[in-house]
Amino acid sequence: MHSSIRLIAFIGVFFLTISSAWSQADSLPDNFSSPYEVIYNHLNYLQDENHLPEQAAKSLFKGERSQKQLNNLAEELKQILDGSANFIDLDEVPKSSEYYDSLSRRNRYVITTDFPELYVQKYGNKWLYSEYSVDQIDRIHKKVFPFGTDKLLNILPNLGTTKYLGLHLWQYLGILILITLGFLIHLIFTVVLRRILFSLLHKYGKLDMANQFLNPVVKPFSLMIIALLASILIPVLQLPAFIATGIILLVHALVPFFATFFFYRLVDILGHYLKKIADRSENTLDDQLMPLVTKVLHVFVIIVGFVAILRGFKFDIWPILTGLSIGGLAFALAAQDTLKNFFGSLMIFIDRPFQIGDWVTAGDIDGTVEEVGFRSTRVRTFRDSVMYVPNSIISNSMVDNHGKRNYRRFYTKLAITYDTPARLIEVFVKGVEEIVLKHPDTRKDYYNIFLNEYGGSALEVMLYIFFKVPDWNNELRCRQEIMLEINKLAEHLGVRFAFPTQTLMIEQMPGQKSLTPDYQQSKSEMEDELKAFFDSKK
């Protein structure tokens, strides 16, 4: 009897509670006069302790949707805000019914800058989540919960509603699963995958590369994958807002943090590979370029990583970028010469007018290139001093690169005395030509050795030849060898080299015949002499 009475009383209380909730929902307002009332109604009635989806859905533009569809969209909108770490501070939401957005020039309020397509708008005297925003909820929900994780939001909360220390049992289970997955991924990458890669590199004789680069790359890569997995799964756990906001922001920042370490190490591997390519190249300028490229890529990775980390924490980076651009402009104006030198170095590396070890001449610059940096080029002069030439100067100068020569020219005149017989001159010139042809380092397809000029005190034989040698020392050696052989030939044939001399002639002395020739022949007689001269050569 008593048990029947208790059962009837329990049923009565149950139906009384349900009817009270229904009547309460029916009595709740649905005419929102400000952005604050719309957003407050939506968020307040989707809390665990006050969960009334039908009332929360009144904040949404209904259109032709059923009440069930509106309820689901209201839930998804709340999940979007929680899963993207967008905590709505209601104290900052406008409470004026005439709020006006100067950017869009309408009565609308964007609830978060992360999703500008989500906003409340005034329809007549009533504020609601706009029709466009409601249409975008499904798309944004799949973006916040990718790879089908949005399906888990309808499964996990049904596993239990009892809370322990502020969290449901299924949330503790999800945290445990996430930690286990992170541990397994880290184990796979740092142990299993590393051993596989080590064995492959060892097989192909790349063990040094494995020890030097593989270990530093594997660990940050595994941590990056774990952080990426956490950033996808943690929003699904629907943790309390005050906890979820901080954790999601931290995880979103950890992804670019570990990615920065990973790509920094990849640059080291790329630099090692580029160095090997430079070593195989004959151009020694590549040996200077590759370390500089590696340093630039390191700086680029750090800057991009720093900006990505700030974005992960939802810092507004535009003021920083604006400040950097203004500061960069001021720096550029103050450091024009430095920038000129920097771009000059780029032109040197692109055009490659010379390489390390080349002998170059450019204006007052004359020496051997030792190093090319981003600001200046170091040139070792023949006085053994060092010139540091700004790259802006050398890149805009006319550079004579002696190191690019295929052959090194040797030009001189062999002065022999005027009393040397013509037949001896012919034999001497032929002998010099033979010396040039027999020398191992001379160019055989082009040379000029001729009796070329009547000098002031000698007959001048032109010696114009080329040496195929790599540097100046070898050129001097070849010159010496050729000159010594010519001297030996002259000694053997009896050819005398002339000294610079002057002859003083007194045209006529008293009582002596004049030295001036007396040309008594007529023109016809002279022509006969010319004919006799050439007839004698037949």
C-alpha positions in Angstrom: 0.0 0.0 0.0 2.7 2.4 1.0 4.9 1.5 -2.0 1.9 2.2 -4.3 1.5 5.6 -2.7 5.2 6.4 -3.1 5.1 5.3 -6.8 2.0 7.5 -7.5 3.7 10.4 -5.8 6.9 10.0 -7.8 4.9 9.9 -11.1 3.1 13.0 -10.1 6.3 14.9 -9.3 7.8 13.7 -12.6 4.9 15.0 -14.7 4.7 18.2 -12.6 8.4 18.8 -13.4 7.9 18.2 -17.1 4.8 20.4 -17.3 6.7 23.1 -15.4 9.6 22.9 -17.8 7.2 23.1 -20.8 5.3 26.0 -19.3 8.6 27.7 -18.5 9.9 27.2 -22.1 6.6 28.6 -23.4 6.8 31.6 -21.1 10.4 32.4 -22.0 10.9 35.4 -24.3 11.4 35.1 -28.0 11.4 38.8 -29.0 15.0 39.9 -28.6 15.6 43.7 -28.7 19.4 43.7 -28.7 22.4 41.6 -29.7 23.0 40.8 -26.1 19.6 39.2 -25.6 19.9 37.0 -28.7 23.4 35.7 -27.8 22.6 35.4 -24.1 19.4 33.3 -24.8 21.3 31.0 -27.2 24.3 30.3 -24.8 22.4 30.3 -21.5 19.8 27.7 -22.5 22.4 25.2 -23.8 24.3 24.8 -20.5 24.3 21.4 -18.8 22.3 22.7 -15.9 19.9 24.7 -18.0 19.6 22.7 -21.3 16.5 23.9 -23.3 17.4 23.6 -27.0 14.0 24.8 -28.2 14.4 28.0 -26.3 18.0 28.4 -27.5 16.8 27.9 -31.1 14.6 30.9 -30.8 17.7 33.0 -31.3 18.1 31.7 -34.9 16.4 32.9 -38.0 13.8 30.2 -38.6 13.0 30.4 -42.3 11.4 27.1 -43.6 13.3 24.9 -41.1 11.6 22.5 -38.7 12.0 22.9 -35.0 14.2 19.9 -34.8 16.5 21.3 -37.4 16.7 24.6 -35.6 17.5 22.8 -32.3 20.4 20.9 -34.0 21.7 24.1 -35.6 21.6 25.9 -32.2 23.6 23.0 -30.7 26.1 23.0 -33.6 26.6 26.8 -33.2 27.4 26.3 -29.5 29.8 23.5 -30.4 31.5 25.7 -33.0 32.2 28.4 -30.4 33.4 25.9 -27.8 35.5 23.9 -30.3 37.3 26.9 -31.7 38.1 28.4 -28.3 35.9 31.4 -28.8 34.7 32.4 -25.4 32.0 35.0 -25.7 32.3 37.7 -23.1 28.7 38.9 -22.7 29.8 42.0 -21.0 31.2 43.2 -24.3 28.1 42.4 -26.3 26.1 45.5 -27.2 22.9 45.9 -25.3 21.5 48.7 -27.5 18.6 47.9 -29.8 19.9 50.5 -32.3 23.5 49.1 -32.5 25.0 50.0 -35.8 28.0 48.3 -37.5 29.9 51.1 -39.3 31.9 48.5 -41.4 28.9 46.8 -42.9 26.6 49.9 -42.5 23.9 47.7 -41.0 22.3 46.8 -37.7 24.5 43.7 -37.2 27.0 42.4 -34.7 29.7 39.8 -35.5 30.1 37.5 -32.6 33.7 36.5 -33.3 36.4 37.6 -35.7 37.4 34.0 -36.4 34.1 33.5 -38.2 32.9 36.8 -39.6 30.0 35.0 -41.3 28.4 34.4 -37.9 26.6 37.5 -36.8 23.2 38.7 -35.3 21.1 41.1 -37.3 18.1 43.2 -36.7 14.9 42.2 -38.5 12.3 44.9 -37.9 12.3 45.4 -34.1 13.8 41.9 -33.5 17.4 40.8 -33.3 18.3 37.2 -34.5 21.2 35.2 -35.8 21.0 36.2 -39.5 19.6 33.9 -42.2 23.0 33.8 -43.9 24.7 32.8 -40.6 22.3 30.0 -40.0 22.9 28.7 -43.5 26.7 28.6 -42.8 26.5 26.7 -39.5 26.8 23.2 -41.0 29.8 24.2 -43.2 31.6 25.9 -40.3 30.8 23.0 -38.0 32.5 20.5 -40.4 35.5 22.9 -40.6 35.9 23.0 -36.8 35.3 19.3 -36.5 37.0 17.8 -39.6 37.5 14.1 -40.7 34.1 13.1 -39.4 34.8 14.0 -35.8 31.5 15.9 -35.8 29.8 12.5 -35.7 31.4 11.8 -32.3 29.6 14.8 -30.8 26.3 12.9 -31.1 27.7 9.7 -29.7 30.0 10.5 -26.8 27.7 12.6 -24.7 25.2 9.7 -24.7 27.6 7.5 -22.8 26.7 9.1 -19.5 25.6 12.3 -17.9 27.1 11.9 -14.4 29.9 14.3 -13.5 33.0 13.7 -11.5 35.0 16.8 -10.5 33.3 18.8 -13.2 33.8 16.3 -16.0 31.6 13.5 -17.4 32.9 9.9 -17.4 33.1 9.9 -21.2 35.3 13.0 -21.1 37.8 11.3 -18.8 37.7 8.3 -21.2 38.4 10.5 -24.1 41.3 12.2 -22.4 42.8 8.7 -21.6 42.3 7.6 -25.2 44.0 10.8 -26.5 47.0 10.4 -24.2 47.3 6.7 -25.3 47.2 7.7 -28.9 49.9 10.3 -28.4 52.1 7.9 -26.7 51.7 5.3 -29.4 52.3 7.8 -32.2 55.5 9.0 -30.5 56.6 5.4 -30.0 56.0 4.5 -33.6 57.9 7.5 -35.0 60.8 7.6 -32.5 61.4 3.9 -32.3 59.8 1.8 -35.1 60.0 4.3 -38.0 63.5 5.5 -36.9 64.8 2.0 -36.9 63.4 1.4 -40.4 65.0 4.6 -41.8 68.2 3.9 -40.0 68.4 0.5 -41.6 67.7 1.9 -45.1 70.3 4.7 -44.7 72.8 2.2 -43.4 72.1 -0.1 -46.4 72.9 2.7 -48.8 76.0 3.9 -46.9 74.3 7.0 -45.4 74.8 6.2 -41.7 76.5 9.6 -41.0 73.6 11.4 -42.4 71.2 9.3 -40.3 73.1 10.1 -37.1 73.5 13.8 -37.9 70.1 14.6 -39.2 67.5 11.9 -38.7 67.4 11.9 -34.9 66.8 15.7 -34.7 64.0 15.5 -37.3 62.0 12.5 -36.1 61.2 13.8 -32.6 59.8 17.2 -33.5 57.8 15.5 -36.4 56.2 13.0 -34.0 55.4 15.8 -31.5 53.9 17.9 -34.4 51.6 15.0 -35.4 50.6 14.5 -31.8 49.8 18.2 -31.4 47.8 18.1 -34.7 45.8 15.1 -33.5 45.1 16.8 -30.2 43.9 20.0 -32.0 41.4 17.8 -33.9 40.2 15.6 -31.0 40.2 18.0 -28.0 37.3 20.1 -29.3 35.2 16.9 -29.5 35.6 16.4 -25.7 33.5 19.5 -25.1 35.4 20.4 -22.0 34.1 23.3 -19.8 34.7 26.7 -21.5 37.1 28.0 -19.0 39.3 24.9 -19.4 38.8 24.2 -23.1 39.7 27.8 -24.2 43.1 27.7 -22.7 43.9 24.1 -23.8 42.7 24.5 -27.4 44.7 27.7 -27.8 47.8 26.0 -26.4 47.4 23.0 -28.7 46.9 25.3 -31.7 50.1 27.1 -30.8 52.0 23.8 -30.2 51.4 22.6 -33.8 53.4 25.5 -35.4 55.9 25.4 -32.5 56.9 21.8 -33.3 56.5 22.4 -37.0 59.1 25.2 -36.7 61.6 22.8 -35.2 60.8 20.2 -37.8 61.3 22.5 -40.8 64.4 24.0 -39.2 66.0 20.5 -39.2 64.8 19.9 -42.7 66.7 23.0 -43.8 69.8 21.5 -42.3 69.3 18.4 -44.4 68.6 20.5 -47.5 71.8 22.5 -46.7 73.8 19.3 -46.5 72.4 18.1 -49.8 73.1 21.5 -51.5 76.7 21.5 -50.1 77.3 18.1 -51.8 76.0 19.6 -55.1 78.2 22.6 -54.7 81.2 20.3 -54.0 80.6 18.5 -57.3 80.3 21.8 -59.2 83.3 23.4 -60.7 82.0 26.9 -59.8 83.6 27.7 -56.4 81.1 30.5 -55.9 78.5 27.9 -55.0 80.6 27.0 -52.0 79.9 30.5 -50.6 76.3 30.6 -51.8 74.9 27.4 -50.2 75.7 28.3 -46.5 74.1 31.7 -47.1 71.0 30.1 -48.6 70.8 27.8 -45.5 71.0 30.7 -43.1 68.3 32.7 -45.0 66.0 29.7 -44.9 66.6 29.2 -41.2 65.7 32.9 -40.6 62.6 32.5 -42.8 61.4 29.4 -40.9 61.8 31.1 -37.6 59.9 34.2 -38.6 57.1 32.2 -40.2 56.9 29.9 -37.2 56.8 32.8 -34.7 53.9 34.4 -36.6 52.1 31.1 -36.8 52.5 30.6 -33.0 51.1 34.0 -32.3 48.1 33.2 -34.6 47.7 29.9 -32.7 47.3 32.0 -29.5 44.9 34.3 -31.4 47.1 37.3 -31.0 46.3 40.1 -33.4 49.4 40.0 -35.6 48.3 42.9 -37.9 49.5 45.6 -35.5 52.8 43.7 -35.3 53.1 43.4 -39.1 52.1 47.1 -39.5 54.7 48.1 -37.0 57.3 45.9 -38.8 56.4 47.4 -42.1 56.7 51.0 -40.8 59.9 50.1 -39.0 61.1 48.3 -42.1 60.5 51.4 -44.2 62.4 53.5 -41.7 65.2 50.9 -41.6 65.3 50.8 -45.4 65.7 54.6 -45.6 68.4 54.5 -43.0 70.2 51.6 -44.5 70.0 52.2 -48.2 73.7 51.3 -48.7 73.3 48.0 -46.8 70.3 47.1 -48.9 72.2 48.0 -52.1 75.0 45.8 -51.0 72.5 43.0 -50.2 70.9 43.2 -53.7 74.3 43.5 -55.2 75.3 40.2 -53.6 72.2 38.6 -55.1 73.2 39.9 -58.5 76.7 38.4 -58.1 75.2 35.0 -57.1 72.7 35.1 -60.0 75.0 36.4 -62.8 78.2 34.8 -61.4 80.6 37.2 -63.1 83.4 35.5 -61.2 84.1 32.7 -58.7 86.3 32.1 -55.8 90.0 32.1 -56.9 89.4 34.2 -60.0 91.8 37.1 -60.8 89.5 40.2 -61.4 90.1 43.8 -62.4 87.4 46.4 -61.9 88.6 50.0 -61.7 91.0 50.2 -58.8 90.2 46.6 -57.8 92.9 44.2 -58.9 93.4 40.9 -57.2 92.1 37.4 -56.5 88.5 36.8 -55.1 88.6 35.1 -51.7 85.1 35.4 -50.4 81.7 36.7 -51.4 79.4 37.8 -48.6 76.0 39.4 -48.4 77.6 42.9 -47.8 81.0 42.8 -49.4 83.5 40.8 -51.5 86.9 40.1 -50.2 89.7 40.5 -52.8 93.4 39.5 -52.1 95.6 42.0 -54.0 99.0 41.2 -55.5 100.6 43.2 -52.6 99.1 40.5 -50.3 96.7 43.0 -48.8 93.0 42.5 -48.6 90.3 44.7 -50.1 86.7 44.6 -48.9 84.7 45.8 -51.8 81.0 46.7 -51.3 78.9 44.4 -53.5 76.9 47.4 -54.8 80.1 48.8 -56.3 81.5 45.6 -57.8 78.1 44.5 -59.2 77.7 47.9 -61.0 81.3 47.9 -62.3 82.8 46.6 -65.5 84.6 43.5 -64.3 87.5 42.0 -66.2 87.6 38.4 -65.1 91.0 37.1 -65.9 90.1 33.8 -64.4 87.6 33.2 -67.2 90.3 33.2 -69.8 90.7 30.0 -71.8 94.2 31.1 -72.8 96.8 33.6 -71.4 98.3 35.9 -74.0 102.0 36.6 -74.3 103.0 39.5 -76.6 106.5 40.9 -77.1 108.9 42.2 -79.7 112.2 40.5 -80.6 114.6 43.3 -81.6 117.4 42.2 -83.9 120.2 44.3 -85.4 119.7 46.0 -88.8 122.8 44.2 -90.2 121.2 40.8 -89.8 120.9 39.2 -93.3 117.4 38.6 -94.7 118.0 34.9 -95.1 119.0 34.6 -91.4 115.9 36.5 -90.3 113.8 34.0 -92.2 115.5 31.0 -90.6 115.3 32.7 -87.1 111.5 33.4 -87.5 110.9 29.8 -88.6 112.9 28.5 -85.6 110.9 30.6 -83.1 107.7 29.2 -84.6 109.1 25.7 -84.1 109.8 26.4 -80.5 106.2 27.6 -79.9 104.7 24.5 -81.6 106.8 22.1 -79.5 106.0 23.7 -76.2 103.3 21.6 -74.4 101.3 24.5 -73.0 101.0 26.8 -76.0 98.0 27.2 -78.2 98.7 25.6 -81.6 95.8 26.8 -83.7 96.5 30.5 -83.4 99.7 32.4 -83.1 101.5 35.2 -84.9 105.4 35.3 -85.4 106.5 37.7 -88.1 109.0 40.4 -88.9 106.6 43.2 -88.2 108.3 46.6 -87.9 111.3 48.7 -88.5 112.1 50.1 -85.1 114.2 53.1 -84.2 117.3 51.0 -83.6 116.3 47.4 -84.6 114.3 45.1 -86.8 111.3 44.0 -84.7 109.9 40.5 -84.9 106.4 40.2 -83.3 105.8 37.3 -81.0 102.1 36.9 -80.3 101.2 33.6 -78.6 98.9 32.1 -76.0 99.4 29.7 -73.1 96.8 27.2 -71.9 97.5 27.4 -68.1 95.2 27.9 -65.1 97.1 30.6 -63.2 99.6 33.4 -63.3 102.5 31.3 -61.8 102.3 28.8 -64.6 102.0 31.6 -67.2 105.3 33.1 -65.9 106.9 29.6 -66.0 105.9 29.2 -69.7 107.1 32.7 -70.6 110.5 31.9 -69.1 110.7 28.6 -71.0 109.9 30.2 -74.4 112.3 33.1 -73.9 115.2 30.9 -72.8 114.6 28.7 -75.9 114.6 31.8 -78.2 117.8 33.0 -76.6 119.5 29.6 -77.2 118.3 29.6 -80.8 119.7 33.1 -81.3 123.0 32.1 -79.9 123.1 29.0 -82.1 122.3 30.9 -85.4 124.4 34.0 -84.5 121.5 36.4 -84.4 122.3 39.5 -82.3 119.6 41.3 -80.3 119.9 45.1 -80.7 120.4 47.7 -78.1 118.7 51.0 -78.2 121.2 53.1 -80.2 121.5 56.3 -82.1 123.7 57.0 -85.1 125.0 60.5 -85.7 125.5 61.1 -89.5 127.4 64.1 -90.9 126.0 64.5 -94.3 129.1 66.3 -95.9 132.6 67.0 -94.7 135.0 69.5 -96.4 137.0 67.7 -99.1 134.8 64.5 -98.9 132.0 63.2 -101.1 128.5 63.8 -99.8 126.6 60.9 -98.1 123.4 61.9 -99.9 122.8 59.5 -102.8 123.0 61.0 -106.3 119.9 59.6 -108.2 120.9 60.1 -111.9 118.7 57.2 -113.3 115.6 58.0 -115.3 112.3 56.4 -114.5 112.7 53.9 -117.3 116.1 52.8 -116.0 114.6 52.4 -112.5 111.9 50.2 -113.9 114.5 48.1 -115.6 116.3 47.6 -112.3 113.0 46.6 -110.6 112.4 44.0 -113.3 115.9 42.6 -112.9 115.4 42.3 -109.1 112.2 40.2 -109.5 113.7 38.2 -112.4 116.5 37.2 -110.2 114.1 35.5 -107.8 112.6 33.2 -110.5 
